[in-house]
Amino acid sequence: MKVLFIGNVWPEPVSSAAGTRIMQLIQAFHDMNAEVHFACAAGKTPLSEDLSKIKVAAQTIKLNNESFDEYISDLNPDIVVFDKFVIEEQFGWRVKEQCPDTVRILETIDLHGLRKGREASLKVGESFSERHLHNDFAKRELASIYRCDLTLVISEFERNLLKDFLKVPDQQLCYLPFLVAPISDEVISNWKPFEERKHFVTIGNFRHEPNWVSVRYLKTEIWPLIRKQLPDAAMRVYGSYPAEKHAQLHNPKENFYVLGRAESAHEVIEDARVLLAPLVTGAGLKGKLLDAMQCGTPAVTTSVGAEGMHGKLDFNGSVTDDFKDFANGAVSLYQDVEKWSKAQCNGVRIINKRFQKTYWQPVFHSRIKGLLDHLDQHRQANFTGAMLWHQSLQASKFMSKWIEEKNKKTS
C-alpha cells in the first residue's frame, strides 16, 4: 500500500499538536506496512521534522502548477491524505483526475468552521451558538468532507456536531482521537511529586490565534487574581514563534514570564504544579491538556479547552468559563495536595480509557481496509459528494488553471 500525505505545512511535532497528530497518522500507516510519502508546497523551517529518519519520502510541490499532475500520476498512491480542507481544495481535483481510484482522506485536525465561528462570536461579544457556524469556512469545509471518501475527526464533540447538526452520514466520518501509549505505574513512579513542583505553566504555538487569545486573557484577567493569593508563584508561558506583541507580556516584576519555545514540552510541563489553559476560542483536541495528563500535571481550563477530552470521566483538574472561578480553581489545585493528587489520577484514567493507541489504531486500520475493498460501493452511497464534484469544485479547478497560465506568462 502506498500512501501520500499532502501537507499544509511540513510537520512540526515540537511546536504544535497538529504536527504531533500528523506523525501519529504516519506511524499508523507504517504499522500497516505502507510506503509513506509526504508532499508540501510550504517552505521548511528549522523545526520541521526530518521525515527521512522515519522512512518517509519527502517531495516539495508547487501550487497551481501542472507539475503536480505528473508527480501524482507517476506515484499513483492507493491513498491520499489531505492535511486540512484548504489543501483538498487546492489538490483534490488534480488527484481525482490523475488517480480516480485513489482513496481520498481528509484530516481535519479541528473543524475550522467551528473555530472561525467562535472567533466571530467573541469579536462581537455574543455567546457562541449554531448560527455562528453559518460561515464561509464551515461551508467550504463541509463541501470538502463530502468530496472526500473519509474524514478523520479528532474530537467526539466535532463528530457529533457533524452528524447531528450538519447531517453528515456516519460512513463519511472516522472518529480518531490522539493515539498514545498507556500511562503505566512505572511512568507514574518517575513523575516529580507535588512538593518538587513550584509554578504554573501554559504552552502553545503563538501563531495559532486561540493560543494568543488564551495567553492574553491569562495575563490581563486571571493572573492578577492568582497573584493576589499566591504572590510567590510564577507563571511560565512557552510557545513557538513568539512575536513582539507576545514578548511585551513578559513581566518579571509580576512573576509572568514569556519564555519562547521549550526544547521539550513534557519537561517544562512536568516541572510545573498546574497547567493553565483559559481557551475561549479554538476547536479540536488540545494537545497541551493531553501533555499535562501524560506528565501527571493537573490542569485548569474552560469548556472549550475540555471539549472532547474527558467524555463522562472526571477532568484532571477543573473546568470553568468564569475567570474568577478559574483563578480560584488554580489556587486550590496549587495548594491542596489531596485535590492535586486526585486530579492527577483522573488524568491517568482519561489517557488510559480514551486515547489508547492499541484500541483506536485497529479501528482506523479496519476503516481503511474497508474503503480499499469496497470503494465503488462507498462512493455510490455518497450522492452529495458526486453532486459537488459535478458542480462546485469546477470553480476552484479553473481558477487554479487560470493562475497557472498567468504564472507561465510572467515567468
N, C-alpha and C positions, 0 to 999 in steps of 0.2 A: 504494500500500500504506500502510495506517495501522497504527501500532504504539503500544501503550500499555505503559509500564513502571509497575508498582505497587511503590513503594519501601518498604523497611523504615524507612529514613531518607532525607532529602534527600542527594544525592551530595556528598561532601567529598573530592575528589581530593587536596587539600593535606594531609589528615590521615590518610588510610588507603588501603591497596591496594584495598579493596573499592570505594571511591569512584572510584579510577582505572579499575577494571575496568568499572564501570557506564558511565563516559564512553566507554570503548573500544567497548562494545556499542552505545551510542547512535550513535557515529560509523560503526560497521559497518552499521547500518540506514540512516543518512543516505546512505552510499555506494551503497545500493540504491534511492536516490531515495524513501525512505519519509518519510511525515509522522509525526513522533515526538511523543508526549505522555508526560508524567510526572505520576503522581498519588501522593500520600503523605499519611498521617494524622499523621505526626510533626511537631513544630514545627521551624521552620528555625533555624539557628544562624548566627553571623557567618561561619562557614567554609563554609556551604552554597554550592554553585556557582550562579551566576546563569544559569539554563537559557535564559533569553530570548536571551542572547548567542549561543547556538548553535542558535537556531531550534527550541527545544523548548517546547511549550505546557505550562505547569505548572498543576496543579489540586490544591488541598487537599481531602481527602476525610475522612469520619468512619468510625470503626469501629462495627460493629453498628448500622448505620443504612441505612434503605431508600433514602436519597438517592443512594447509590452505584448502586443499580439503575437509576435514571433516567439518571444520568450515563453509565454504560457502555452502556445501550441507545441513547441518543442518539448517542454517539460511534461505536458499532458498529465496533470495530477489527478488522482482519484478524488481528492477533497481539497477545497479552498476554504480557508477561514478568513473572513474579513474582520479586521480589528476596528470596530465601530461602524455605524451606518454610513458615515461620510466616505469611507473607503469603499463600501459596497456601491454607493452612488457613482464613484469615480471609475471603478474597475469591474463592477458586476456584469455590465453588458458586454464587456470585452471577454470576460471568462465564459459567459453564456454563448457568445458567437463562436469562439475558438474551440471550446471544450464543452459542448452541450450536455454531455453525460457526466460531467464532474459534479459531485455533491457540493452545494454552496451553503456554508455555515456562517451565521452572523454572531460574533461575540460582542455583546452589548457593554460589558463591564459595569455600567449603570445605565439607567434609562435617561438619556439626555433631555427628552421632553419633560420628564418629571423634574429634573434638576433645573431646567430653564423656567419651568412653571413656578417653582419655589422661589427662584431669584426674582421673578416678576412680581410675585405676591409680596415679597419682602420690600421691594423697591417702592411699591405704592402703599405699604403699611396695612395690607389685608392679610387675614388668615388664609392659608392655602386651602383650596377646595378643588374639586374635579374640574371646575370651569377653567382653572388655570392650565389644565392640560390641553386646552384648545389653542395650541401654539404651533408655529411652523415646524419647529424641531420635532415635536411629537408626531405630526402628520408625516413628515419625511421619514422618521424612524419607523413608524408603523408600516409605511409602504415598503421599506427595506425588509422588514420582518416577513412580510407576505411574499416578497420576491425570492427570498432565500428558502432553502429546503428545511433548515432548522435554525433556531435562535437559542443561544445559550444565555440563561438568565441567572445571575448570581444571587439574587435576593428573593426570598419567599414572598415578601411583600410585593415586589415588582411582578413576579409570576402571577400572583392573584389579581393585581391591577390589570395586567394584560388580558387575563382570562375573563374576569368578571365585569370590568368596566369597558374595556376596549374590544371584548368578544373575540380574541384571537383563539383559534382552535388549539386544543391541547397538543395535537400531533405536530404543531409547528414549533412547540416550545420544549426546552430541556432545562429544568432547574438543576443547576450545578454550582454549589457554593464553593468556597475555598477548600482546597484539598490538602489536608495537613496530617501529620503523624499524631498519634495519641500522646497525651501527657502521662508519662509513667511515674511511678513512685521514685525511680532513680532521678528523673528530671527534677521532680519537686524537691528532692533532698539537696540539690545543688543550688536552689534559689536562695538569694540573700534573705535573711529573716527581717521581720518588721523593724527591729532595733537598729539595723545597719542601713536603713533607707531613710533619707533625710529631707527630700524635697518633692515638689510637683513637677510633672513633665507633660509636654504635648509635642507632637511631631507630625509633619506632613509637608508635601511638596508645595512651596509657596506659589507656584504657577497655577495651582488648582484653586479657583476662586472660593469655593466653600471653606478651604483651609484658611485663607486670608481673612475672610469674614469672621470665622471662628476665633482666630487669634486677636482680632480687633476687639471683639466683644469680651474676650478673656482679659485683655489689658484694661479696657475702659470701664466695664461693668462688674466683672466678677472678682478680679484680683484685688481691688481695693477692699472688698468685703472680706475676703480671706485674710488679707494682711492685717486688718484690724484685730482679728482673733489670733493670728499666728505671725507676729511681727518678725520672727527669726527665720521663717520658712522662705524658701526660694522657689521661683517659677522659672523653669528652663524650657525654652522653645527651640526646637530643632526643625530644620526643613531645608530641602534642596532649593537652589535658585532663589535666594533672598535678594530682593531689590532694595533701593534706598528707602522706600516707604516702610518696608519691614524692619530695616535696621533702626529706623527712627523710634521704634517702640522699645528698643534696648535701654534700660534704665537701672543700673546697679544700685542707685540710692533707694529704689523701690523693690529691690531684690527680684527684678524682672529682667531676665537675660535672653536675648535673641542670639542664638549661637550657631546658626547656619546648619550645614549638613552634618549628620552624625555618621561616622565611619561604620558603626554598627547600631542599627535601630534597637535591637534586643539588648545590647549592653547598656544603653542610656535609659531604656525603659525599666530594665531590671534593677538599675541603681536607684530608681525613684520609688517613693512610697505610694503615690497615687498619680494616675494619668487623668488629665482633664481634656474633654473634647466637647465644647459647647457649640456643636454644629447646628445651624439654623437653616442651612440650605444643603444641597447635595442629594445624592442618591446612591444606590448600590450598597454593598457591604463596606464597612470602614476598616481598612487594614490596620490602623493604629489600635483599634479596640481588640482585634484578633491578636496582634502582637502583645498587647497588655496581658491578655489571658495566657498566652504562651510563656510569658515571663513571670507569672504569678503576681502581677501588679493590678490591684483593684482600680476601677475607673468610675468617673462621673461623666455622664453625657446627657444628651437631650433625646427626645422621642425620635428625631431624625437620625441621630447617631446610633441609637439602639435598634433601629428598624432592620428587621431580618436577621438580627444577630442571635437572640436568645430564645425565640419562639415562646413556649409556655414555661420555660425554665426561669428561675430567678437570675437576674442580671448579676454580673460580678462587680457590684457597687450600687450606684443609684442613678435613676433616670428622672429628669425633671426639665420642664421648659421655663421654669421661673428662676431668674438669676439669683435671687436671694436664697431660695431653696438649694440651688446648685452650689453656692458658696458654703452653706451650712452642711450639705452632704459631704463636700470635700473636706471640711474641717473635721467632721465626725469620723470619717474614714482615717484621716491622718492621725487622730489622737486615740482612737479606740481600737486596741489590738484585737479584741474579740470580734468586733464587727468587721475589721480588716481581714482577719483570717477566714471568716465565713464567706466574705466576698471572693477571696482568693479561691476557695473551694468551689464556689459557684462557677468561676471561670474555667476550672478544670472540667467540671461536669458539662459545660456548654461545648467546649472543644471536643471532648470525647464522645458526645452524643450527637452533635450536629455537623461536624466538619471532618469526619473521618475519611481519609483518602481510600482506605480499604473498603469502605461501603460505597462511596459515590463514584469512584472511578469505574468499577464494573457496570454501574448503571449507565454511565456515559458510553462505555465500550459497546454495550448492548444496543443503545440507540444508533450508534454509528454503523454497526453491522447490519441492523435492520434497514437503514437507509440505503446502504450499498446493495443489499439483496433485493429491495423492493422499491427502487427509486421511481420507476414509472407509475406504479400504483399510488405511491405517496403524492406524486405531482398531480395525478388525475383528481385527487381529492382537494387540491388547493386551487379552486377556480378563481378565487380573488387574485392570487399571485399571477395566474395566467393572464387575467384581465389587465393587471398592472404592467406586465411585460408588453402587452399589446399596445398600451397607450402611454402611460405616464413617463416611462424612462426614455422614450424616444427624444424628449426634450433635452435630457442630460446627455444622451448619446451624441446628438447633433451639435450641441453646444461644445462638447469636447472635441468633436471633429473640426468645428469652426476654429477653435483656439489652436488646434494642431496645424491647420493650414496657415493661419496667421503667423504662427511661430516660424514656419518654414520660409515665409516671405521676408521676415525680418532678420533671419539668421544669416 
